[in-house]
């Protein structure tokens, strides 16, 4: 079944070769050899093309970090890219998504940005269910600043700035998000480009805030959780857990049996814009609506 | 120019806002010019609060230092405000044990203040009213002192409490009891009645901003509540069913600023409002906006700092912070409003200039500007058409290259288009970049880009208006100022003109880039030149002296959390001519 699917995908990609190439940038790569960022970015490009997106249909938003250094390597022709501040990409992207929901907004950030610098933004974006895709590049360290520990770094392993290793238990990203009434949570692994593509396709189709955690290889600073380490532990969920409790159970283990797949999805919950009583039935987007307005009716109450 | 000043004083939670609203509303309805403002502590209940209403036949821009008539809703008000009443003024109160306050009778007698006491508590109780209705009894009595007829007061009360019929019934009884109270020697003012109704509306500065923003096509407002900016959120949210504007109360100020930036970048109009502490949090976002050259408009409603400072008081202490904050060297525009009308106009300019020049714009206001209710005629405001500086024609959009976005130009400004409106890619990069947005760290291009961005300053400065001069060309004493000091200054100038003292005043609304040459010219023509600022050091004075090399003769500074009164100005003038 998987093979048939793969073949069909490759055929489609071949047919849409021109669109695919438009997503590819021409800038020199600055990631380390073996970095998971390559595969993640390629999987995203494939997923976009297979879901019928053109570069002009998408806004890529990047945070500061190794993942952020992918900002000039994608969507060279016809796309729009926004490279913002550390830890703040989610709010920046949300503002863009609300202004023009016709354009698909994709935000990416690392574990350091998301869980150290800016967890508040993640929390409220999940609750608000902004219509956007958020890819969490979890390589379990602050790689760009040369390997400090992050809130997701495992205990006990020496890191830059923590020579004795961290003394605090790491957070579990998916479990944390599952406590916030999310509408889409999924997990994949940078060593499996096909799985990532499939997950990202589902995330792109989701109406609301879709979080995809990519467990990402970082051969330079995270020697512990290597490719071999992951291959011994990852397993694929056979079906999507039906409740939050079941999802949290499935997400809990990051040591022995790491579950990959869609952990939870709620397709019924309206996205942020759809929840607003003041925007009910409005067919235009905020970007269409900038013009002079008459305030006469509003000032009448003061006369 | 004659004006009558009322003060309604009491603890927070005693209903003094309701009373104040009724009174201001009736006076305006009768045709008076009204100006009102509140003093209140950072509390929800208790503490000491008052609302002052100045009214008269001509424009009133600032509050008087002294009042004619005070109604004190509780004990603290009695002694506290006695000092603020003019000689011959009236104090209306309902505090039963006033005889126990020795100082009260003595002080009142010495200053010829007439004390009017009514057992308002027992009256209200006997009519079935709660403690809150004590103020209604006193209001009725105050109304009689003012010499006005009862009907407009009853009508206004009916309107105010239309949705509370049971309370309304008792309120009306209380008002009548106060008005018709027997056994009192009630002094009565003979206040000249207005002959015509001014066409202005009575609103505060935050309402001016809200209305201006709606008019200028703002479609998304993101904000975190912070005194004194919070009511902008409330006003826009209350209007949102009519306007369809997206209102989001963000979880913190950084989120608010980031969402505004994202929405503005994407091509709609947006802004946020905060105070000094909140703006501190937004400064990194301002820096990002400076690098990606996206519009970003922030209203900074000042209150005294540092730290938490005085959340519910006023000042002008954040000017330098607004201008110089945010790391890196890049242009921004700083404006300052002084009253509801300039709030209404400057927010529209801010939105235009942020888009056209692609720089962050900070619009400074102050607590007194945000919350003082003033009469304004918005219809007489000049029409400010929307200007966005965007590439919009199909032909031009089709011809764009991604290197057009940050092209090195003479003016410093490159082409900007709405993402998605052109097939051409667009890379807005927070890192230093080449003309097409791709990361660049090569020396010569880094320097060229920095220079290009800074070249905008000259372009902007040329386009901004000069500060305005009020008063005669030659004067006995001259002042320079910005923001709300204009209000007390203009009121004081009226008084001083009657005394044959000539004063002129140079008022800045555009604080950065600053057209200091206008100051130099004013300085040359007016040697007895002083600065008036509601801050500790004279921040604008420092900037103007630094830029021009010229010095002020003196600095009229006020930094006790209160706005300037006419008296502050006239006392200073007396000492300096």
Interface residues (C-beta under 8 A of the other chain):
Chain A: X27 X55 X56 X59 X61 X64 X71 X72 X75 X76 X77 X78 X79 X80 X81 X82 X83 X84 X85 X88 X91 X92 X93 X94 X95 X96 X97 X98 X99 X100 X102 X103 X120 X121 X123 X124 X128 X273 X276 X277 X278 X279 X282 X285 X286 X287 X289 X290 X291 X292 X293 X294 X295 X297 X298 X299 X302 X303
Chain B: X201 X202 X203 X211 X214 X215 X216 X217 X219 X220 X222 X239 X240 X241 X242 X243 X244 X245 X246 X247 X248 X250 X251 X252 X254 X255 X258 X259 X260 X261 X262 X263 X264 X265 X266 X267 X268 X269 X270 X284 X285 X288 X292 X378 X385 X386 X388 X418 X419 X420 X423 X424 X425 X426 X427 X428 X429 X430 X431 X437 X438 X439
